[in-house]
Amino acid sequence: MITQKSVRKFKPLQHSIEALQNENPRFQRVFSEYEIMAAELWNLENTPTPNVPDAFIEAMRIQLQFLEDEIADWLQRKA
């Protein structure tokens, strides 16, 4: 399950994330989108939801990975 791992991925960097959210509205929006999408994907993967195509879930995983990469880039530049 990618989403539980994803949410924990940035936990050690919470101080840097909070600083970036205060400094950069774009980062704040991207990180908020990441959190919402991770929660939605976790819900889709862990509840019996009929009629959700595998392609849709895979597209969400790809988008979540893109957001993770963007957040990681910001955090790396901040460090």
C-alpha positions as CSV (number, residue, x, y, z in Angstrom):
1,M,0.0,0.0,0.0
2,I,1.7,3.1,-1.2
3,T,-0.3,5.6,0.7
4,Q,0.5,4.6,4.2
5,K,4.1,4.5,3.3
6,S,3.7,7.9,1.5
7,V,2.2,9.6,4.5
8,R,5.0,8.4,6.8
9,K,7.6,9.3,4.2
10,F,7.5,13.0,5.1
11,K,6.8,12.7,8.9
12,P,10.5,13.2,9.9
13,L,10.6,16.4,7.9
14,Q,7.5,17.9,9.5
15,H,9.4,21.0,10.7
16,S,10.7,21.8,7.2
17,I,7.3,21.2,5.7
18,E,5.7,23.6,8.1
19,A,8.3,26.2,7.3
20,L,7.8,25.8,3.6
21,Q,4.0,26.0,4.0
22,N,4.3,29.3,5.8
23,E,6.8,30.7,3.1
24,N,5.4,29.3,-0.1
25,P,1.6,29.3,-1.0
26,R,2.3,26.9,-4.0
27,F,4.1,24.4,-1.7
28,Q,1.2,24.7,0.7
29,R,-1.3,23.9,-2.1
30,V,0.7,21.0,-3.4
31,F,1.2,19.5,0.0
32,S,-2.5,19.8,0.8
33,E,-3.3,18.1,-2.5
34,Y,-0.9,15.3,-1.6
35,E,-2.4,14.7,1.8
36,I,-6.0,14.7,0.3
37,M,-5.0,12.4,-2.5
38,A,-3.1,10.0,-0.2
39,A,-6.1,9.7,2.0
40,E,-8.5,9.2,-0.9
41,L,-6.2,6.5,-2.4
42,W,-5.9,4.7,0.9
43,N,-9.7,4.7,1.2
44,L,-10.1,3.3,-2.4
45,E,-7.5,0.6,-1.7
46,N,-8.9,-0.4,1.7
47,T,-12.7,-0.3,1.3
48,P,-14.7,-2.5,-0.9
49,T,-15.7,0.0,-3.5
50,P,-17.6,-1.4,-6.5
51,N,-17.0,0.0,-10.0
52,V,-13.7,1.7,-9.5
53,P,-11.5,0.7,-12.4
54,D,-8.0,-0.4,-11.8
55,A,-6.8,2.2,-14.3
56,F,-8.3,5.0,-12.2
57,I,-6.5,3.7,-9.1
58,E,-3.2,3.4,-11.0
59,A,-3.6,7.0,-12.3
60,M,-4.0,8.2,-8.7
61,R,-0.9,6.3,-7.7
62,I,1.0,8.0,-10.5
63,Q,-0.3,11.4,-9.6
64,L,0.6,10.8,-5.9
65,Q,4.1,9.8,-6.9
66,F,4.4,13.0,-9.0
67,L,3.4,15.1,-6.0
68,E,5.8,13.2,-3.7
69,D,8.6,13.9,-6.1
70,E,7.7,17.6,-6.3
71,I,7.6,17.8,-2.4
72,A,10.9,16.0,-2.1
73,D,12.5,18.5,-4.6
74,W,11.3,21.4,-2.5
75,L,12.5,19.9,0.7
76,Q,15.9,19.1,-0.8
77,R,16.3,22.7,-1.9
78,K,15.3,23.9,1.5
79,A,17.9,21.7,3.3
